[in-house]
Amino acid sequence: MKRAKEADAVSFTALGGGAEVGRSCHILEYKGKTIMLDAGVHPAFTGLASLPFYDSYDLSTVDVLLISHFHLDHAASLPYVMQRTGFKGRVFMTHPTKAIYRWLLSDFVKVSAGPLEEGNSELYSDEDLNSSFNKIEAVDFYSTTEVGGIKFTAYHAGHVLGAAMYLIEISGLKILFTGDYSREQDRHLHVAEPPPTRPDILICESTYGTGLHQPREEKETKLLSLIHGTIRNGGRCLLPVFALGGTQELMLILEEYWSKHQDLSGVTIYYASSLARKCMAVYQTFINMMNDSIKQQYARTKVNPFQFKHITSLRSLDKFDDIGPCVMLASPGMLQNGVSRQLLERWAPDARNSLIITGYSVEGTMAKHIITEPSSITSSVNPEVKIPRRISVDEISFAAHVDFKQNSEFIDAVGAAHVILVHGEVTNMGRLKSALLSKYAKQKGTHEEVRVYNPRNCVVVRIPFETQTVARTKGGLAAREPNPHERVSGLLVQSHQDFGLSLVNQDDLEALTGLKEARVMEKQRVVVNALPELVRHYLLSMFGTDLADISPTEWVVMQLVTVRFEKANNYSVSWAAGDSSDMLADSILAVLLGVDSSQASVKLTSKQCGDHTPPIPKESESSTDANITEDKKDSNNDVESDSQANLQRGDTRRKQLCSLLVPHFGDTFNATNSTVEIDGHCATIDFDTLHVESTNNTLKNRVQHILDLCASLVEPLSSSL
């Protein structure tokens, strides 16, 4: 069974990462389900200012939180969310991401903790981190997980080890969230691939906007040439890097180059990051989650590719013998603080040295500032001290993000009708949106139109979504296959888990769905100053054979509504709620409320006094003549009396009809003029013929229908007068 298409709306809100790079956090809402995507911090800010705009959303409503990868701008505020907000949902990430997450955030707590405000010196503590870690659930790539009607599947994103794109499905709606992703083949990671099914909505990064990357071979050649040239000149080469991700790729590149150049055997490559050292075991463990190239290398050589010969871990700058040429991979990548900043300030005055920015630089950071090649830089220890900059500065991006060509091709391959851009500075994001709209301009106005959104933080995007829902027959209805044109009826039940619809017989309801049938009983009491015999007379006049006597004081109308005399002129009307029974109960209540005011009640309850019965005259000729004369007089009196009675009945019926028409039409009904006026159209009622006249057929038919219903209610009362 199929239902017609229904329109609903999916809601998207960026709490961070909207028209900016950093503190990525997005909210999806659909069919009463809420999904949170990532929970990062902004690298250019500290403390509470670095958080996404959590105060603008009720996090207690979130059902599922999905972390795309372990980088700080995507995962560093997760313990804050889990331990210091009203968040009650479940958290998921891949196994490699969870393995690195704990080390990464423990290092973040030590390095970035600082005074935020009085009485609160940190975003979260080690205890918060440990507690949140135990609540995180790890998922495998390509496996589908379901939580309360939300289905999601992780696919390789190619950005860092364990980075995942998530294909999310809620009641037929499919959404693909890329997180940070890469389409460039490198030495150890999978290339991001479109999912096997077409999503309705694509949420993708726009980090580089319309920029284009150098070909991979050219970048490696330029990087190695700059490093080799610096060493020949007796200089030191500084590569500020993120502790995890691109660093491991650079290590593989340098290890391979050093093994091919014997003249470099005396030059040491350092990586100055305790976090990278601790997490190297994770890379050595998860070889099976890397690409085929590195798995084949491992199978062929039986040597773990992440056990390096030419690269040494530097535990502390205090133990660093800073003499002669060297290559230093040091974190953090934004040069805001830490070892990379200390070495920059130490090496900046020497022109023999070189600085190579290999990752993406966020606005407001030292990495972004130094690319402009300023004449001096500010000391991180004393802001009043200016350090001359003579070190050469180059930017060779090995950041594992897609450029415009890769992003555009991926969007084409995915084929989503709606594209939401995130994780991009406002200029880059705007340029990418314009380029995509120009590309899809010919499809505008057709069923293949692609809509592109670039929302800022806290701006809600609502996208209508139409579905054609299929209901499966179960139980007795599924016992046989119906004819193509046969109408199948039953109870339509929707599951709160997967939103699937089932059509079942009423008898199968509890067995197949666990639901139980219940009836809502309605009851009203009214006061009628009349004995049960008179009330029964009115009910019998109204409903005839549809009235069944249960007892002298209790009756059932049409087997649906029970009328009962209780005590002291109190009558109760009770029925099982339903369209038909509700309408019938209203009619019965109208009859009961009219018993007191009806003049017919007086006639029906009056009696003649036995002592004053007039004698019947004897028959005789004279009396016959007298009777004829009297009959003529009585006849004239009867005609006159009937005329007055008819006028009285007509007036009474008019009043009764008016009293019923007022609740229907309110102030639009004018009882004096017998008119109903709505939106400039007028309908005139003839209460004698019960006909309605109007130039507007719609209004005429409506008033005539209501008038006929009211007349059917008062007719038994009027006829008894």
Helices and strands as residue ranges (DSSP letters): E 6-16, E 25-30, E 33-37, G 47-50, G 54-56, G 59-61, E 64-66, H 72-75, H 78-84, E 90-94, H 95-112, H 126-135, E 136-139, E 144-147, E 150-156, E 164-170, E 173-177, E 201-205, H 216-232, E 236-240, H 246-260, G 262-264, E 269-272, H 274-285, G 286-289, H 292-301, E 311-313, G 317-319, E 326-330, H 338-347, E 354-357, H 366-370, E 376-378, E 386-388, E 392-395, H 404-414, E 418-422, H 426-439, G 441-443, E 451-453, E 460-467, E 471-473, G 475-478, E 491-494, E 501-504, G 506-508, H 509-513, E 521-527, H 532-543, G 544-546, E 547-551, E 554-557, E 561-565, E 570-576, H 579-595, H 600-605, G 610-612, H 621-665, G 666-668, E 669-670, E 675-678, E 681-686, E 691-694, H 697-719
